[in-house]
Amino acid sequence: MTWSVTWFIMFHHHPSDDPGVRPSELERLTTSVHPKEKLPVPWAKIVTSLPVWSVMLANFGSTVFYVVLIMYMPVYLKYTMKVDIANNGFLSTLPPLGQIAVMFTAGRCASLAQAKDWMNVSAIRKVKLEYLRSIKHPSHAIRFCRTATVRMPGYDQIENKTPFIRHGVESKCIGLSKEIVFSCIGMAVPAILLTVATAIPNSYIFYSFLVVSYSLSGSVFSGFRVSQMEMAPNFVAVITALGDIFGSLAMNLTHIAFIVTIGDSSDQMAWDKICWYLSGILVMCLVPFVLFGNSKIQSWNTPKKPEINEPIAI
């Protein structure tokens, strides 16, 4: 209710309707912002894009994870841990609070990593000049790089015909992007924690592992969810809509699978089985994103306009 009232008071359809916008800001907004040209959606390119499918699968796996933990952990508290409803309400708020904290922390860390050039959105990591100068032969540098452009004095080319320029040393190596790193933190680490939790007989420690797992999942908002927006800025609405479809599918299938799997809600063995299933789903949905996911703007983001041959005047 508070959020709704705040939104209705502060929301305005146009900057000119907002009394808080200064005239200079309004002039800048109205003169610099132009309506975007409506581009045809390249459906064939989108549905055959490996980066898009990798994001969709990651979204599917993380949604299954969210739904099970956030909706059914209160069931675990009530029937397995025998926690009364008053304490249940407090304990049930811990996972989303932890996720929000991790979400903001991961966002700050991702911005810092990119600013410091530790990681960047194109998954390119620069190798330091001093390190490459210590390499005796430029061909050795290729062992450390999937793709490399190495510049060393006195060399014009090597066996793989990589060009060299006689000024300084420079190399770029494909590395892990921040999106992949934070996706792994938000999916692979929870999968490990869920697996470890199945070996813990104490229900309170088991629940603590679930809370930490769900909290860490907040880092995916600096992971594949960023790639979803950056890979095709012109069609981010289309890709987001496809992601929502996969998310809705995951949500509905999860409810059905949970009802079939859980059986007796007080049986710890049933919850251990659910943890194993969730771990497998998280890993299987993460692997394609690690292999094919990236935030590089796709070639089909800007469709080529058909060339119009103007008649030549004679």
C-alpha positions as CSV (number, residue, x, y, z in Angstrom):
1,M,0.0,0.0,0.0
2,T,2.8,2.4,0.9
3,W,4.6,1.7,-2.4
4,S,1.4,2.2,-4.4
5,V,0.6,5.5,-2.8
6,T,4.2,6.7,-3.3
7,W,4.1,5.6,-7.0
8,F,0.8,7.5,-7.7
9,I,2.1,10.6,-6.1
10,M,5.6,10.7,-7.7
11,F,4.9,9.1,-11.1
12,H,4.5,11.4,-14.1
13,H,3.8,10.6,-17.7
14,H,6.2,13.2,-19.1
15,P,9.1,15.3,-17.7
16,S,7.0,18.4,-18.4
17,D,4.4,17.2,-15.9
18,D,6.9,16.8,-13.1
19,P,7.2,19.9,-11.0
20,G,10.6,18.7,-9.7
21,V,12.3,19.0,-13.1
22,R,14.2,22.2,-13.6
23,P,13.8,24.1,-16.9
24,S,17.4,23.4,-17.9
25,E,16.8,19.6,-17.4
26,L,13.6,19.7,-19.2
27,E,15.2,21.4,-22.2
28,R,18.0,18.9,-22.3
29,L,15.6,16.0,-22.1
30,T,13.3,17.3,-24.8
31,T,16.1,18.2,-27.2
32,S,18.5,15.2,-26.7
33,V,16.0,12.4,-26.4
34,H,14.5,11.3,-29.7
35,P,11.9,8.6,-30.3
36,K,13.6,5.3,-31.4
37,E,12.9,3.9,-34.8
38,K,10.8,0.8,-34.7
39,L,12.9,-2.1,-35.9
40,P,11.5,-5.3,-37.2
41,V,12.1,-8.1,-34.7
42,P,14.6,-10.7,-36.1
43,W,12.7,-13.7,-34.7
44,A,14.7,-16.2,-36.7
45,K,18.0,-14.8,-35.3
46,I,16.7,-14.6,-31.8
47,V,15.3,-18.2,-31.6
48,T,18.5,-19.6,-33.1
49,S,20.9,-17.6,-30.9
50,L,22.9,-19.7,-28.4
51,P,23.4,-16.7,-26.0
52,V,19.7,-16.2,-25.9
53,W,18.9,-19.8,-25.2
54,S,21.6,-19.9,-22.5
55,V,20.0,-17.0,-20.7
56,M,16.6,-18.7,-21.0
57,L,17.9,-21.9,-19.5
58,A,19.6,-20.0,-16.7
59,N,16.4,-18.1,-16.0
60,F,14.4,-21.4,-16.0
61,G,16.8,-23.0,-13.5
62,S,17.0,-20.1,-11.1
63,T,13.2,-19.7,-11.2
64,V,12.7,-23.3,-10.2
65,F,15.1,-22.7,-7.3
66,Y,13.3,-19.5,-6.2
67,V,9.9,-21.0,-6.3
68,V,10.8,-24.1,-4.2
69,L,12.7,-22.3,-1.5
70,I,10.7,-19.1,-1.1
71,M,7.3,-20.8,-1.3
72,Y,7.9,-24.1,0.4
73,M,10.5,-23.3,3.1
74,P,7.6,-22.2,5.4
75,V,6.2,-25.7,4.9
76,Y,9.5,-27.2,6.0
77,L,9.5,-24.9,9.1
78,K,6.0,-25.9,10.0
79,Y,5.9,-29.7,9.4
80,T,9.5,-30.8,9.7
81,M,11.0,-28.4,12.2
82,K,7.7,-28.0,14.1
83,V,8.2,-24.2,14.4
84,D,5.1,-22.3,15.6
85,I,3.5,-19.8,13.4
86,A,5.0,-16.7,15.2
87,N,8.6,-17.8,14.8
88,N,7.8,-19.2,11.4
89,G,6.9,-15.7,10.1
90,F,10.3,-14.3,11.3
91,L,12.4,-17.2,9.9
92,S,10.5,-17.1,6.6
93,T,11.6,-13.5,6.0
94,L,15.3,-14.4,6.3
95,P,15.8,-15.8,2.8
96,P,14.4,-12.8,0.9
97,L,16.2,-10.3,3.2
98,G,19.5,-12.2,2.6
99,Q,18.8,-12.2,-1.2
100,I,18.2,-8.4,-1.2
101,A,21.5,-7.8,0.7
102,V,23.5,-10.0,-1.6
103,M,21.8,-8.4,-4.7
104,F,23.0,-4.9,-3.7
105,T,26.4,-6.2,-2.6
106,A,26.9,-8.1,-5.8
107,G,25.9,-5.1,-7.9
108,R,28.4,-2.9,-6.1
109,C,31.1,-5.6,-6.5
110,A,30.3,-6.0,-10.2
111,S,30.6,-2.2,-10.8
112,L,33.9,-2.1,-8.9
113,A,35.3,-5.1,-10.8
114,Q,34.4,-3.5,-14.1
115,A,35.7,-0.1,-13.1
116,K,39.0,-1.6,-11.9
117,D,39.2,-3.7,-15.2
118,W,39.3,-6.9,-13.2
119,M,36.4,-8.2,-15.4
120,N,34.3,-6.6,-18.1
121,V,31.2,-7.3,-20.1
122,S,33.0,-8.5,-23.2
123,A,34.8,-11.2,-21.2
124,I,38.2,-9.8,-22.3
125,R,41.0,-9.8,-19.8
126,K,44.2,-7.9,-20.5
127,V,47.5,-9.5,-19.8
128,K,50.1,-7.2,-18.2
129,L,52.9,-5.8,-20.4
130,E,55.6,-6.9,-18.0
131,Y,54.4,-10.5,-18.0
132,L,54.4,-10.8,-21.8
133,R,57.9,-9.3,-22.0
134,S,59.2,-12.2,-20.0
135,I,58.0,-14.7,-22.6
136,K,60.9,-15.9,-24.7
137,H,59.0,-16.5,-27.9
138,P,55.7,-15.0,-28.9
139,S,54.2,-18.4,-29.7
140,H,54.3,-19.3,-26.0
141,A,51.8,-16.5,-25.4
142,I,49.2,-18.4,-27.4
143,R,49.2,-21.2,-24.8
144,F,47.7,-18.8,-22.3
145,C,45.1,-17.2,-24.5
146,R,42.1,-18.6,-26.5
147,T,42.5,-15.6,-28.8
148,A,45.4,-13.3,-28.8
149,T,47.0,-10.3,-30.5
150,V,50.5,-10.1,-29.3
151,R,52.9,-7.3,-30.3
152,M,56.6,-7.8,-29.7
153,P,59.7,-6.2,-31.1
154,G,61.3,-7.9,-34.1
155,Y,58.5,-10.3,-35.0
156,D,56.1,-9.8,-37.9
157,Q,54.2,-13.1,-37.6
158,I,54.3,-16.6,-36.1
159,E,53.1,-20.0,-37.1
160,N,49.4,-19.2,-36.7
161,K,49.9,-16.0,-38.7
162,T,48.9,-13.8,-35.8
163,P,50.1,-10.3,-36.8
164,F,52.8,-8.5,-34.8
165,I,53.7,-4.9,-34.7
166,R,57.1,-3.7,-33.6
167,H,56.0,-1.4,-30.9
168,G,55.6,-2.7,-27.4
169,V,53.7,-5.8,-26.2
170,E,50.0,-6.1,-25.9
171,S,47.7,-9.1,-25.5
172,K,44.0,-9.7,-24.9
173,C,42.7,-13.1,-23.7
174,I,39.2,-14.3,-23.4
175,G,38.4,-14.8,-19.7
176,L,35.4,-15.1,-17.5
177,S,33.0,-12.1,-17.7
178,K,31.5,-10.7,-14.5
179,E,28.1,-12.0,-15.7
180,I,29.4,-15.6,-15.7
181,V,31.2,-15.1,-12.4
182,F,28.2,-13.8,-10.6
183,S,25.9,-16.4,-12.2
184,C,28.2,-19.1,-10.9
185,I,28.0,-17.5,-7.4
186,G,24.2,-17.4,-7.6
187,M,23.7,-20.9,-9.0
188,A,26.7,-23.1,-8.7
189,V,27.5,-22.2,-5.1
190,P,23.9,-22.7,-3.9
191,A,23.9,-26.1,-5.7
192,I,27.0,-27.1,-3.7
193,L,25.4,-25.9,-0.5
194,L,22.2,-27.8,-1.1
195,T,24.2,-31.0,-1.8
196,V,26.1,-30.5,1.5
197,A,22.9,-29.8,3.4
198,T,21.6,-33.3,2.6
199,A,24.4,-34.8,4.7
200,I,23.4,-32.7,7.8
201,P,21.1,-34.4,10.2
202,N,20.2,-31.3,12.2
203,S,17.1,-29.6,10.8
204,Y,18.1,-26.1,12.0
205,I,21.5,-26.3,10.3
206,F,19.8,-27.7,7.2
207,Y,17.5,-24.7,7.1
208,S,20.5,-22.4,7.6
209,F,22.0,-23.9,4.5
210,L,18.8,-23.2,2.6
211,V,18.8,-19.6,3.7
212,V,22.4,-19.0,2.7
213,S,21.7,-20.7,-0.7
214,Y,18.7,-18.5,-1.4
215,S,20.6,-15.4,-0.3
216,L,23.5,-16.1,-2.7
217,S,21.0,-16.5,-5.5
218,G,20.7,-12.7,-5.4
219,S,24.0,-12.4,-7.3
220,V,22.4,-13.6,-10.5
221,F,20.9,-10.1,-10.9
222,S,24.5,-9.0,-11.7
223,G,24.9,-12.2,-13.8
224,F,22.8,-13.6,-16.6
225,R,20.0,-11.1,-15.9
226,V,22.4,-8.4,-17.0
227,S,23.3,-10.3,-20.2
228,Q,19.6,-10.5,-20.9
229,M,19.5,-6.7,-21.2
230,E,22.9,-6.0,-22.7
231,M,23.1,-8.6,-25.5
232,A,20.4,-6.8,-27.7
233,P,19.4,-3.4,-26.3
234,N,17.0,-2.8,-29.2
235,F,15.1,-6.0,-28.4
236,V,15.5,-6.2,-24.7
237,A,11.7,-6.3,-24.3
238,V,11.4,-9.3,-26.6
239,I,14.2,-11.2,-24.8
240,T,12.7,-10.3,-21.4
241,A,9.3,-11.5,-22.5
242,L,10.8,-14.8,-23.6
243,G,12.5,-15.1,-20.2
244,D,9.3,-14.4,-18.5
245,I,7.6,-17.2,-20.5
246,F,10.3,-19.6,-19.4
247,G,10.0,-18.3,-15.8
248,S,6.2,-18.9,-15.8
249,L,6.7,-22.4,-17.2
250,A,9.3,-23.2,-14.5
251,M,6.9,-21.9,-11.8
252,N,4.0,-24.0,-12.9
253,L,6.0,-27.1,-13.4
254,T,7.7,-26.7,-10.1
255,H,4.4,-26.7,-8.2
256,I,3.3,-29.9,-9.9
257,A,6.7,-31.6,-9.4
258,F,6.8,-30.5,-5.7
259,I,3.4,-32.0,-5.0
260,V,4.4,-35.3,-6.6
261,T,7.8,-35.4,-5.0
262,I,7.3,-34.2,-1.4
263,G,4.6,-36.7,-0.3
264,D,4.9,-36.4,3.4
265,S,5.9,-32.8,4.2
266,S,7.5,-33.8,7.5
267,D,9.9,-36.4,6.0
268,Q,13.4,-35.1,6.0
269,M,14.4,-37.7,3.3
270,A,11.9,-36.1,0.9
271,W,13.5,-32.7,1.5
272,D,16.9,-34.2,0.9
273,K,15.7,-35.5,-2.4
274,I,14.4,-32.1,-3.4
275,C,17.8,-30.6,-2.6
276,W,19.5,-33.1,-4.9
277,Y,17.0,-32.3,-7.7
278,L,17.5,-28.5,-7.3
279,S,21.3,-28.9,-7.3
280,G,21.1,-30.9,-10.6
281,I,18.7,-28.4,-12.2
282,L,20.9,-25.4,-11.2
283,V,24.1,-27.0,-12.6
284,M,22.5,-28.2,-15.9
285,C,20.9,-24.7,-16.5
286,L,24.1,-22.9,-15.6
287,V,26.5,-24.8,-17.9
288,P,25.0,-23.6,-21.2
289,F,25.3,-20.0,-20.0
290,V,29.0,-20.5,-18.9
291,L,29.7,-22.0,-22.4
292,F,27.7,-19.7,-24.6
293,G,26.4,-16.7,-22.5
294,N,27.9,-13.3,-22.9
295,S,27.0,-9.6,-22.8
296,K,28.4,-8.8,-26.2
297,I,25.9,-7.0,-28.4
298,Q,24.7,-9.5,-31.0
299,S,25.0,-8.8,-34.7
300,W,21.2,-9.0,-35.1
301,N,20.7,-6.2,-32.6
302,T,20.8,-3.7,-35.5
303,P,19.1,-5.3,-38.6
304,K,20.5,-4.2,-41.9
305,K,18.2,-1.9,-43.8
306,P,17.4,-2.9,-47.4
307,E,19.4,-0.9,-49.9
308,I,17.3,1.3,-52.1
309,N,18.8,1.9,-55.5
310,E,18.0,5.4,-56.6
311,P,17.4,5.9,-60.3
312,I,20.3,7.6,-62.1
313,A,19.3,10.8,-63.9
314,I,20.4,10.8,-67.5
